[in-house]
Amino acid sequence: MADSYAIPQTRPGLRSVLRAVPFAQRFLWDVHKPTMLASWALTSLELPLAAAHVLAIQAITNALVASQLETAFQWALVLLAAESVVLIRGDLSLRFNNRMKYLTQVVLRERILEHQQKLPYSVLEDPGFQGLIGAVRNKLHVFWDLQVSLRTAVGALLRMVGLGALMAILPWQASVALVAAQTVLFATYARSTVLSWVLFSMEQREGRRALYYQNVLGTPDMLLSARAIGLHVPFLQRWKEVSSALAKQKLKEIRASANGQLLGDIAEWVGLCLGLLLTMQGVMDGRVAAGAALAFITGYKQLAVALSNLSSTLQELQEESTYLPTLQKYFEIAPEPQGGAPVPAAPLTLEFRNVFFRYPGAEQDTLRGVTLTLHPGERVALCGLNGAGKTTLLKLLMGVYAPTGGQVLLNGVPLQDVAPQAWRTALSIMMQQDPEYSDSLQEQLHYGRLEHPVDATSEQRALHLSGLPSVAAEFPRGMATVAGKDYATPEDHPVKLSGGQKQILAIARTIHRPARIYVFDEPTSAVDPEKEEAFFARLPDAMAGDTVVFVSHRFSTLRRAERIIVLEHGTVIEDGTHDALMERRGRYAGLFLLQAKQYQHT
């Protein structure tokens, strides 16, 4: 499946530009149509302003030579008016550009986040998608860059048309030199574009690896662990190697661009010298009006700039258009289906009927013929060695994945036919790798029910059952303590919770969420035995009538369940109460006695 999210390998060229420009334009029109209209209106002024500038200079010079002062004054007013428009246009363009650039970034980030919320979780887990979304975030600026390049190219073309009056007096040798200069420049720009694309492709492969090493070496917790096992030295060396390869490619691109610019500048200089000498000779011979020399000097530079802008922006359009398919591909990923059957109002029975499951790209099944039923109001524990399939079973219960064989049924209805959002609303889940948020303990307690009214009874139950007040009491600000330093400010006086404290907070949040089924994946693995004992002692009374499923490797936790399901190699091998499984002297009993023996030796 990872290949289905691979970054599109679009080569630079006219075809990529023709595909990308309409896509970008539609997006930008949606962002703010009035600003876009105003920006294009300002771009259209390039033609009359360029023509007015050259014609006015030529007319003023000719009038002065002929001592026609009134005519010279009139054309001077025309030139001043044109320059005034240039000044106003420049200011307005800057304002519109900055406004659209900001709005584009904001709207694009918003749409990316909105689309990501709609995607199936199975997509978010896919490694190929992780590479795709990384590339998308790195190229947020492309929409606006493409628009700027397009407007600049159109403006350069209009300016060249407006400078058409110059072509009548421009010696043909100078025209040839000018075109040759831009041809050289465009060819080198084209090479630079290809090198840029190679660099972009490398950044999505080697760049992600470099970022991984950089995060390990730059994140305090990860660096502490890396130093403890001596990993920081080889990782720093690997980061240097990858960064060096990327730097070499970037420098190659910079050299190609600089070399092209130098050749173009030389050719442009040759054209200026040649054209000026020939124009002056024409003036001296009487074949060319005196104003032509001054018009040539000013007009040639403007024409050269217009041609240079056209060459560079055509190159930029090609380069930027190669990145647009990445954004297009992201937005084309089908969102999670919103329709489906409602969750039944009756007590919920969840049945796994001969369920098989294989992860995309895996060579073998993770679950093999799992058959079991979770009845309403049960407290069920899943146990087994690492890799037995416990977490995978939970993901199928959550609806993250659909079985590759067999069925998961909710009150007899296939779970994939139930509306995903409705099913998630019926669940409250504490994952093994629960994220660390940055907010007060009080606010984080309510994270699971922000869309619901305040319920003091539910809050008190969550606090009592989890033991969170004892954690809050360890800090001067109590429940107002901000936990999670990563996104907090110094004014928050944040604290970093221990592993056990984070688990207690997560337990409280999970219990406080109104749900039909509660799932705890290793809820007390980092909690001290005293708090764990208190939690499970209160659990039967506090959550009576609720369906509770928990996963654990600690048999002190498992024995609290009314029913224990043992998985091994992706299948259910035992199912029963603690006492019944101990009497059977099977796999569960063996593991239980082994762990008990280890505790006795310690």
C-alpha positions as CSV (number, residue, x, y, z in Angstrom):
1,M,0.0,0.0,0.0
2,A,2.9,2.3,0.6
3,D,3.5,2.6,-3.1
4,S,0.0,4.0,-3.6
5,Y,1.1,7.1,-1.7
6,A,4.5,7.5,-3.3
7,I,5.4,11.1,-4.2
8,P,4.6,11.7,-7.9
9,Q,7.8,11.8,-10.0
10,T,6.8,14.7,-12.3
11,R,9.6,15.8,-14.6
12,P,9.9,19.6,-15.2
13,G,8.4,20.7,-18.6
14,L,5.5,22.5,-20.3
15,R,3.2,19.6,-19.7
16,S,3.6,19.8,-15.9
17,V,3.0,23.6,-16.1
18,L,-0.2,23.2,-18.1
19,R,-1.5,20.7,-15.5
20,A,-0.5,22.6,-12.4
21,V,-1.5,26.2,-13.2
22,P,-5.3,25.6,-13.4
23,F,-5.2,23.6,-10.2
24,A,-3.4,26.4,-8.4
25,Q,-5.6,29.1,-9.9
26,R,-8.8,27.5,-8.7
27,F,-7.5,27.2,-5.2
28,L,-6.3,30.8,-5.1
29,W,-9.6,32.2,-6.5
30,D,-11.3,30.4,-3.7
31,V,-8.9,31.9,-1.1
32,H,-9.8,35.6,-1.9
33,K,-11.2,36.4,-5.3
34,P,-11.2,40.3,-5.0
35,T,-7.4,40.3,-4.2
36,M,-6.7,38.0,-7.2
37,L,-8.7,40.2,-9.6
38,A,-6.9,43.3,-8.3
39,S,-3.5,41.6,-8.7
40,W,-4.2,40.6,-12.3
41,A,-5.5,44.1,-13.1
42,L,-2.2,45.6,-11.8
43,T,-0.2,43.1,-13.9
44,S,-2.1,44.2,-17.1
45,L,-0.7,47.7,-16.6
46,E,2.8,46.4,-17.7
47,L,2.0,46.9,-21.4
48,P,0.8,50.6,-21.4
49,L,3.4,51.6,-18.8
50,A,6.3,50.1,-20.8
51,A,5.2,51.7,-24.1
52,A,4.6,55.1,-22.4
53,H,8.0,55.1,-20.8
54,V,10.0,54.4,-24.0
55,L,7.9,56.7,-26.3
56,A,8.0,59.5,-23.8
57,I,11.8,59.4,-23.5
58,Q,12.3,59.3,-27.3
59,A,9.7,62.2,-27.8
60,I,11.3,64.4,-25.1
61,T,14.8,64.0,-26.5
62,N,13.7,64.7,-30.1
63,A,11.7,67.7,-28.9
64,L,14.6,69.1,-27.0
65,V,17.0,68.7,-29.9
66,A,14.4,70.6,-32.1
67,S,13.9,73.2,-29.4
68,Q,10.2,72.4,-29.1
69,L,10.1,73.0,-25.4
70,E,6.3,73.0,-25.1
71,T,6.1,69.5,-26.7
72,A,9.0,68.3,-24.5
73,F,7.1,69.6,-21.4
74,Q,3.9,67.8,-22.4
75,W,5.7,64.5,-22.9
76,A,7.5,65.0,-19.6
77,L,4.1,65.2,-17.9
78,V,3.2,61.9,-19.6
79,L,6.4,60.4,-18.3
80,L,5.8,61.7,-14.8
81,A,2.2,60.3,-14.9
82,A,3.5,56.9,-16.0
83,E,6.1,56.9,-13.2
84,S,3.4,57.9,-10.6
85,V,1.4,54.9,-11.7
86,V,4.5,52.7,-11.4
87,L,4.9,53.9,-7.8
88,I,1.3,53.3,-6.8
89,R,1.2,50.0,-8.7
90,G,4.4,48.8,-6.8
91,D,2.9,49.7,-3.4
92,L,-0.4,48.0,-4.2
93,S,1.3,44.9,-5.6
94,L,3.4,44.5,-2.5
95,R,0.3,44.8,-0.3
96,F,-1.8,42.4,-2.4
97,N,1.1,39.9,-2.6
98,N,1.8,39.9,1.1
99,R,-2.0,39.6,1.8
100,M,-2.4,36.6,-0.5
101,K,0.7,34.9,0.6
102,Y,-0.4,35.0,4.2
103,L,-4.0,33.9,3.4
104,T,-2.8,31.1,1.1
105,Q,-0.6,29.7,3.9
106,V,-3.4,29.9,6.4
107,V,-6.1,28.4,4.2
108,L,-3.9,25.7,2.8
109,R,-2.8,24.5,6.3
110,E,-6.5,24.6,7.3
111,R,-7.5,22.4,4.4
112,I,-4.6,20.0,4.9
113,L,-5.6,19.5,8.5
114,E,-9.3,19.2,7.7
115,H,-8.6,16.6,5.0
116,Q,-6.4,14.7,7.3
117,Q,-9.1,14.5,9.9
118,K,-11.4,12.8,7.3
119,L,-8.9,10.1,6.3
120,P,-9.1,6.5,7.6
121,Y,-6.7,5.8,10.3
122,S,-5.2,2.9,8.3
123,V,-4.1,5.6,5.7
124,L,-2.5,7.7,8.4
125,E,-0.5,4.7,9.7
126,D,0.9,3.9,6.2
127,P,4.6,4.7,5.8
128,G,4.0,5.9,2.2
129,F,1.5,8.4,3.5
130,Q,3.9,9.7,6.1
131,G,6.4,10.5,3.3
132,L,3.6,12.2,1.2
133,I,2.3,14.4,4.1
134,G,5.9,15.3,4.9
135,A,6.5,16.5,1.3
136,V,3.1,18.4,1.4
137,R,4.1,20.3,4.5
138,N,7.4,21.2,3.0
139,K,5.8,22.7,-0.1
140,L,3.0,24.8,1.4
141,H,4.5,27.9,-0.4
142,V,4.2,26.4,-3.9
143,F,0.7,27.5,-4.5
144,W,1.6,31.2,-4.1
145,D,5.1,30.9,-5.6
146,L,3.4,29.4,-8.8
147,Q,1.0,32.3,-8.9
148,V,3.8,34.9,-8.5
149,S,5.8,33.2,-11.3
150,L,2.8,33.1,-13.5
151,R,1.9,36.8,-13.0
152,T,5.6,37.7,-13.5
153,A,5.8,35.8,-16.8
154,V,2.6,37.3,-18.1
155,G,3.8,40.7,-16.9
156,A,7.1,40.2,-18.7
157,L,5.3,39.3,-22.0
158,L,3.1,42.4,-21.7
159,R,6.1,44.5,-21.0
160,M,7.9,43.1,-24.1
161,V,4.8,44.0,-26.2
162,G,4.7,47.5,-24.7
163,L,8.4,47.9,-25.6
164,G,7.6,47.0,-29.2
165,A,8.2,50.6,-30.1
166,L,11.8,50.1,-29.2
167,M,12.2,47.3,-31.8
168,A,11.7,49.8,-34.6
169,I,14.9,51.7,-33.6
170,L,16.9,48.7,-32.2
171,P,19.7,47.6,-34.5
172,W,19.1,44.0,-35.5
173,Q,22.6,43.0,-34.2
174,A,21.5,44.1,-30.7
175,S,18.3,42.2,-31.0
176,V,20.1,39.0,-31.9
177,A,22.6,39.4,-29.1
178,L,19.7,40.0,-26.6
179,V,17.8,36.9,-27.8
180,A,21.0,34.9,-27.7
181,A,21.6,36.0,-24.1
182,Q,18.2,34.9,-22.9
183,T,18.4,31.6,-24.8
184,V,21.7,30.8,-23.0
185,L,20.1,31.9,-19.7
186,F,16.9,29.8,-20.3
187,A,18.9,26.7,-21.2
188,T,21.0,26.9,-18.0
189,Y,17.8,27.6,-16.0
190,A,16.3,24.4,-17.5
191,R,19.3,22.5,-16.2
192,S,19.0,24.1,-12.8
193,T,15.3,23.0,-12.8
194,V,16.2,19.4,-13.3
195,L,18.9,19.6,-10.6
196,S,16.3,21.1,-8.3
197,W,13.9,18.2,-8.9
198,V,16.7,15.7,-8.2
199,L,17.4,17.5,-4.9
200,F,13.7,17.5,-4.0
201,S,13.6,13.7,-4.6
202,M,16.7,13.2,-2.5
203,E,15.2,15.3,0.3
204,Q,12.2,12.9,0.5
205,R,14.5,9.9,0.9
206,E,17.8,10.9,2.5
207,G,16.3,14.1,3.9
208,R,13.8,12.2,6.0
209,R,16.6,10.0,7.3
210,A,18.6,13.1,8.2
211,L,15.6,14.5,10.0
212,Y,15.3,11.3,12.0
213,Y,18.9,11.5,13.1
214,Q,18.5,15.2,13.8
215,N,15.4,14.6,16.0
216,V,17.2,11.9,18.0
217,L,20.2,14.2,18.6
218,G,18.2,17.4,19.2
219,T,15.3,16.1,21.4
220,P,16.4,16.1,25.1
221,D,14.7,12.8,26.1
222,M,15.9,11.0,23.0
223,L,19.4,12.4,23.3
224,L,19.6,11.3,26.9
225,S,18.7,7.7,25.8
226,A,21.1,7.9,22.8
227,R,24.0,9.1,25.0
228,A,23.3,6.4,27.5
229,I,24.0,3.7,25.0
230,G,26.6,5.6,22.9
231,L,24.2,6.0,20.0
232,H,24.8,9.7,19.6
233,V,28.3,9.3,18.1
234,P,27.3,7.1,15.1
235,F,24.1,8.9,14.6
236,L,26.0,12.2,14.4
237,Q,28.3,10.7,11.8
238,R,25.3,9.3,9.8
239,W,23.6,12.7,9.9
240,K,26.8,14.4,8.6
241,E,27.0,11.8,5.7
242,V,23.4,12.3,4.6
243,S,23.6,16.1,5.0
244,S,26.9,16.2,3.0
245,A,25.2,14.3,0.1
246,L,22.3,16.7,0.1
247,A,24.6,19.7,0.3
248,K,26.6,18.5,-2.7
249,Q,23.4,18.3,-4.8
250,K,22.3,21.7,-3.6
251,L,25.7,23.3,-4.4
252,K,25.6,21.7,-7.9
253,E,22.2,23.4,-8.4
254,I,23.5,26.7,-7.2
255,R,26.6,26.5,-9.5
256,A,24.4,25.7,-12.5
257,S,22.2,28.7,-11.8
258,A,25.1,31.0,-11.2
259,N,26.9,29.9,-14.4
260,G,23.8,30.5,-16.5
261,Q,23.3,33.9,-15.0
262,L,26.9,34.9,-15.7
263,L,26.7,33.7,-19.4
264,G,23.4,35.6,-19.8
265,D,24.8,38.7,-18.3
266,I,27.8,38.6,-20.6
267,A,25.6,38.1,-23.7
268,E,23.3,41.0,-22.5
269,W,26.4,43.3,-22.1
270,V,27.6,42.4,-25.5
271,G,24.2,43.3,-27.0
272,L,24.1,46.6,-25.1
273,C,27.5,47.7,-26.3
274,L,26.8,46.6,-29.9
275,G,23.4,48.2,-30.0
276,L,24.6,51.5,-28.4
277,L,27.5,51.8,-30.8
278,L,25.4,51.1,-33.9
279,T,22.6,53.5,-32.7
280,M,25.1,56.3,-32.1
281,Q,26.6,55.7,-35.5
282,G,23.1,56.0,-37.0
283,V,22.6,59.3,-35.2
284,M,25.9,60.6,-36.4
285,D,25.0,59.6,-40.0
286,G,21.6,61.2,-39.7
287,R,19.8,57.9,-40.3
288,V,18.4,57.7,-36.7
289,A,16.7,60.5,-34.7
290,A,18.7,61.9,-31.7
291,G,16.1,60.6,-29.2
292,A,16.7,57.1,-30.4
293,A,20.0,56.8,-28.6
294,L,18.5,57.7,-25.2
295,A,15.4,55.6,-25.8
296,F,17.6,52.7,-26.7
297,I,19.7,52.9,-23.5
298,T,16.7,53.0,-21.2
299,G,14.5,50.7,-23.3
300,Y,17.2,48.1,-23.9
301,K,17.7,47.6,-20.2
302,Q,13.9,47.3,-19.7
303,L,13.6,44.8,-22.5
304,A,16.6,42.8,-21.1
305,V,15.0,42.7,-17.7
306,A,11.7,41.6,-19.2
307,L,13.3,38.8,-21.2
308,S,15.3,37.8,-18.2
309,N,12.2,37.8,-16.0
310,L,10.4,35.7,-18.6
311,S,13.3,33.2,-18.8
312,S,13.6,32.8,-15.0
313,T,9.9,32.7,-14.3
314,L,9.4,30.0,-17.0
315,Q,12.1,28.0,-15.2
316,E,10.4,28.7,-11.9
317,L,7.0,27.7,-13.3
318,Q,8.5,24.4,-14.5
319,E,10.2,23.8,-11.1
320,E,7.2,24.7,-9.0
321,S,4.7,22.8,-11.2
322,T,6.6,19.6,-10.4
323,Y,5.6,19.9,-6.8
324,L,1.9,20.6,-7.3
325,P,1.0,16.9,-8.1
326,T,2.2,16.0,-4.6
327,L,-0.5,18.3,-3.2
328,Q,-3.0,17.1,-5.7
329,K,-2.3,13.5,-4.8
330,Y,-2.8,14.3,-1.1
331,F,-6.2,15.9,-1.6
332,E,-7.3,13.1,-3.9
333,I,-6.9,10.5,-1.1
334,A,-10.5,9.3,-0.5
335,P,-11.8,10.3,2.9
336,E,-13.3,7.9,5.4
337,P,-17.0,7.0,4.4
338,Q,-19.4,9.1,6.4
339,G,-22.5,7.0,5.9
340,G,-23.4,3.8,7.6
341,A,-25.7,2.2,10.1
342,P,-26.2,3.9,13.5
343,V,-24.8,2.2,16.7
344,P,-27.7,0.2,18.2
345,A,-29.3,1.6,21.3
346,A,-29.6,-1.9,22.7
347,P,-26.7,-3.3,24.8
348,L,-23.7,-3.9,22.5
349,T,-22.4,-7.4,21.7
350,L,-19.2,-7.5,19.6
351,E,-18.4,-10.7,17.8
352,F,-15.2,-11.7,16.1
353,R,-16.2,-14.5,13.7
354,N,-13.2,-16.5,12.2
355,V,-11.3,-13.2,11.8
356,F,-8.0,-13.1,9.8
357,F,-6.0,-9.9,9.3
358,R,-2.8,-9.1,7.4
359,Y,-1.2,-5.7,7.5
360,P,-0.7,-4.1,4.0
361,G,2.6,-5.2,2.6
362,A,3.1,-7.9,5.3
363,E,4.1,-11.5,4.3
364,Q,1.9,-13.3,6.8
365,D,-1.3,-12.9,8.8
366,T,-1.2,-11.2,12.2
367,L,-4.6,-12.7,13.3
368,R,-5.5,-16.2,12.2
369,G,-9.1,-17.3,12.7
370,V,-9.9,-15.4,15.8
371,T,-13.4,-16.3,17.1
372,L,-14.7,-14.7,20.3
373,T,-17.7,-12.7,21.6
374,L,-17.6,-9.7,23.9
375,H,-20.8,-9.5,25.8
376,P,-22.4,-6.3,27.3
377,G,-21.1,-5.3,30.8
378,E,-18.2,-7.7,30.7
379,R,-14.7,-6.9,32.1
380,V,-12.5,-8.7,29.6
381,A,-8.7,-8.9,29.6
382,L,-6.5,-9.8,26.6
383,C,-3.1,-11.3,27.3
384,G,-0.3,-13.0,25.4
385,L,3.3,-12.5,24.5
386,N,4.5,-9.6,22.4
387,G,3.4,-10.0,18.8
388,A,0.5,-12.3,19.8
389,G,-2.0,-9.9,18.1
390,K,-3.5,-8.1,21.1
391,T,-3.1,-4.5,19.7
392,T,-4.2,-5.6,16.2
393,L,-7.3,-7.1,17.7
394,L,-8.0,-3.8,19.4
395,K,-7.5,-1.9,16.1
396,L,-10.1,-4.1,14.5
397,L,-12.4,-3.5,17.4
398,M,-11.9,0.2,16.9
399,G,-12.7,-0.1,13.2
400,V,-9.2,1.2,12.2
401,Y,-8.9,-1.8,9.9
402,A,-11.4,-4.2,8.4
403,P,-10.6,-7.9,8.6
404,T,-8.9,-9.5,5.5
405,G,-10.9,-12.6,6.3
406,G,-14.0,-13.3,8.5
407,Q,-16.2,-10.7,10.1
408,V,-16.4,-8.4,13.1
409,L,-20.1,-8.0,14.0
410,L,-21.8,-5.4,16.2
411,N,-25.2,-6.8,17.3
412,G,-25.1,-9.0,14.2
413,V,-24.2,-6.1,11.8
414,P,-20.7,-6.0,10.1
415,L,-18.7,-3.3,11.9
416,Q,-17.6,-1.8,8.6
417,D,-21.2,-1.1,7.8
418,V,-21.6,1.0,10.9
419,A,-20.9,4.8,10.6
420,P,-17.3,5.2,11.7
421,Q,-17.8,8.5,13.6
422,A,-20.8,7.0,15.4
423,W,-18.8,3.9,16.4
424,R,-15.9,6.1,17.7
425,T,-18.4,8.0,19.8
426,A,-19.4,4.8,21.5
427,L,-15.8,4.0,22.5
428,S,-13.5,5.4,25.0
429,I,-9.9,4.2,24.5
430,M,-6.6,4.6,26.3
431,M,-3.8,3.6,23.9
432,Q,-0.6,2.1,25.1
433,Q,1.4,5.0,23.5
434,D,-1.0,7.7,24.8
435,P,0.3,11.2,23.6
436,E,1.5,13.8,26.0
437,Y,-0.6,16.9,25.7
438,S,0.3,20.4,26.9
439,D,-2.5,21.8,29.1
440,S,-3.7,21.9,32.7
441,L,-4.6,18.6,34.4
442,Q,-8.1,19.9,34.8
443,E,-8.4,20.7,31.1
444,Q,-6.8,17.5,30.0
445,L,-9.3,15.5,32.1
446,H,-12.0,16.9,29.9
447,Y,-10.3,16.3,26.6
448,G,-12.4,13.2,25.9
449,R,-15.7,15.0,26.3
450,L,-15.2,18.6,25.2
451,E,-18.3,18.2,22.9
452,H,-20.5,17.2,25.9
453,P,-22.0,19.3,28.7
454,V,-20.1,19.5,32.0
455,D,-21.0,16.5,34.2
456,A,-19.8,16.8,37.8
457,T,-20.8,13.2,38.6
458,S,-18.8,11.8,35.7
459,E,-15.8,14.0,36.7
460,Q,-15.9,12.8,40.3
461,R,-16.1,9.2,39.2
462,A,-13.1,9.6,37.0
463,L,-11.1,11.3,39.7
464,H,-12.0,8.8,42.3
465,L,-11.3,5.7,40.1
466,S,-8.1,6.9,38.6
467,G,-6.5,8.5,41.7
468,L,-5.6,11.6,39.7
469,P,-6.1,14.0,42.7
470,S,-3.1,12.3,44.4
471,V,-1.0,13.1,41.3
472,A,-2.3,16.8,41.3
473,A,-1.5,17.1,45.0
474,E,2.2,16.6,44.2
475,F,2.3,20.0,42.5
476,P,1.7,23.4,44.1
477,R,-1.0,24.4,41.6
478,G,-2.9,21.2,41.9
479,M,-5.3,20.5,39.0
480,A,-4.3,23.8,37.5
481,T,-0.8,22.5,36.9
482,V,0.2,22.5,33.2
483,A,1.5,19.1,32.2
484,G,3.6,18.8,29.1
485,K,6.5,21.1,28.4
486,D,6.8,20.7,24.6
487,Y,4.1,23.2,23.7
488,A,3.8,25.2,26.9
489,T,5.3,28.6,27.6
490,P,7.5,29.5,30.5
491,E,4.7,31.6,32.0
492,D,2.7,28.3,32.4
493,H,5.3,26.9,34.7
494,P,4.8,23.5,33.1
495,V,5.9,20.2,34.6
496,K,6.9,16.9,32.9
497,L,4.8,14.0,34.2
498,S,6.4,10.6,34.9
499,G,5.3,7.6,33.0
500,G,3.0,6.5,35.8
501,Q,1.5,10.0,36.3
502,K,0.8,10.2,32.5
503,Q,-1.0,6.9,32.7
504,I,-3.1,7.9,35.6
505,L,-4.1,11.1,33.8
506,A,-5.0,9.0,30.7
507,I,-7.1,6.6,32.8
508,A,-9.0,9.5,34.2
509,R,-9.6,11.0,30.8
510,T,-10.7,7.7,29.4
511,I,-13.2,7.1,32.2
512,H,-14.6,10.6,32.0
513,R,-15.5,10.2,28.4
514,P,-19.2,9.0,28.0
515,A,-19.0,5.7,26.1
516,R,-20.6,2.3,25.7
517,I,-17.3,0.3,25.6
518,Y,-14.1,1.2,27.5
519,V,-10.7,0.0,26.2
520,F,-7.4,0.2,28.2
521,D,-4.2,-0.9,26.5
522,E,-1.6,-1.5,29.2
523,P,-3.2,1.1,31.5
524,T,-1.0,0.5,34.6
525,S,2.3,-0.7,33.1
526,A,4.2,2.3,34.6
527,V,2.0,2.8,37.7
528,D,3.4,1.7,41.1
529,P,1.8,-1.4,42.6
530,E,-0.1,0.6,45.3
531,K,-1.9,2.8,42.9
532,E,-2.5,-0.1,40.5
533,E,-4.1,-2.1,43.4
534,A,-6.3,0.8,44.3
535,F,-7.5,1.3,40.7
536,F,-8.5,-2.3,40.1
537,A,-10.1,-2.6,43.6
538,R,-12.4,0.3,42.7
539,L,-13.0,-0.8,39.1
540,P,-15.9,-3.3,39.6
541,D,-18.1,-1.0,41.6
542,A,-17.3,2.3,39.7
543,M,-17.8,0.8,36.2
544,A,-20.5,-1.8,37.0
545,G,-22.6,-2.4,33.8
546,D,-20.0,-0.9,31.5
547,T,-18.1,-3.1,29.0
548,V,-14.4,-2.9,29.8
549,V,-11.6,-4.4,27.8
550,F,-8.0,-4.1,28.9
551,V,-4.7,-5.4,27.7
552,S,-1.8,-6.1,30.1
553,H,1.3,-8.2,30.6
554,R,1.0,-7.9,34.4
555,F,-1.0,-10.9,35.7
556,S,-1.8,-8.9,38.9
557,T,-3.9,-6.8,36.5
558,L,-5.2,-9.7,34.4
559,R,-6.6,-11.7,37.3
560,R,-9.0,-8.9,38.1
561,A,-11.0,-9.5,34.9
562,E,-14.2,-11.6,34.9
563,R,-12.9,-13.2,31.7
564,I,-9.4,-13.6,30.3
565,I,-8.7,-14.3,26.6
566,V,-5.2,-15.6,25.8
567,L,-3.8,-15.1,22.3
568,E,-0.8,-16.7,20.8
569,H,0.5,-16.4,17.2
570,G,-2.6,-14.5,16.2
571,T,-5.2,-16.9,17.5
572,V,-7.2,-17.5,20.7
573,I,-5.9,-20.5,22.6
574,E,-7.6,-20.0,26.0
575,D,-10.7,-18.2,27.3
576,G,-12.1,-18.2,30.8
577,T,-11.8,-16.9,34.3
578,H,-8.5,-16.7,36.2
579,D,-9.5,-19.7,38.4
580,A,-10.7,-21.8,35.5
581,L,-7.5,-21.1,33.5
582,M,-5.3,-21.9,36.5
583,E,-7.1,-25.2,36.9
584,R,-6.6,-26.0,33.2
585,R,-2.8,-25.6,33.7
586,G,-2.4,-24.4,30.2
587,R,-0.5,-21.5,28.7
588,Y,-2.0,-18.8,31.0
589,A,-1.2,-20.8,34.1
590,G,2.3,-21.3,33.0
591,L,2.9,-17.7,32.3
592,F,1.2,-16.7,35.6
593,L,3.4,-19.0,37.7
594,L,6.5,-17.9,35.8
595,Q,5.8,-14.2,36.6
596,A,4.9,-15.1,40.2
597,K,8.1,-17.0,40.6
598,Q,10.1,-14.0,39.3
599,Y,8.4,-11.7,41.9
600,Q,9.2,-14.3,44.7
601,H,12.9,-14.3,43.7
602,T,13.0,-10.5,43.8
